[in-house]
């Protein structure tokens, strides 16, 4: 049976669920932490092998226009998500939370205020 990854919109915890293909989409899903049914499917990463040089070129392209992206949270979120796919390491769960918030249009300053434990992980819009 495939494993499906979910995030609870109520308690923000991640959890996995084993379901058959026929159950997916037909079976109610509840958070394994708080039992809420307000959950969303989390898409997992697919890795494609690239050379180190190719990865570095892709990352350099991502930095083009970075100055302007600080004023556009959605573009910054898209750049960060793209860079995370280029990296060959697992990022902490907080990374996805920040990128999701950026992609929804929340400013880096608002995210930093809402998630103070992140420290200075995101550039401030006034820097």
ABEGO torsion letter per residue (X at the ends): XBBBBBBBAAAGBBBBBBBBAAABGABBBBBAAAGBABBBBBBBBBBBBBBAAAAAAAAAAAABGAAAAAABAAAAAAAAAAAAAABABBBBAAAAAAAAAAAAGBBAAAAAAABAAAEAABBBAAX
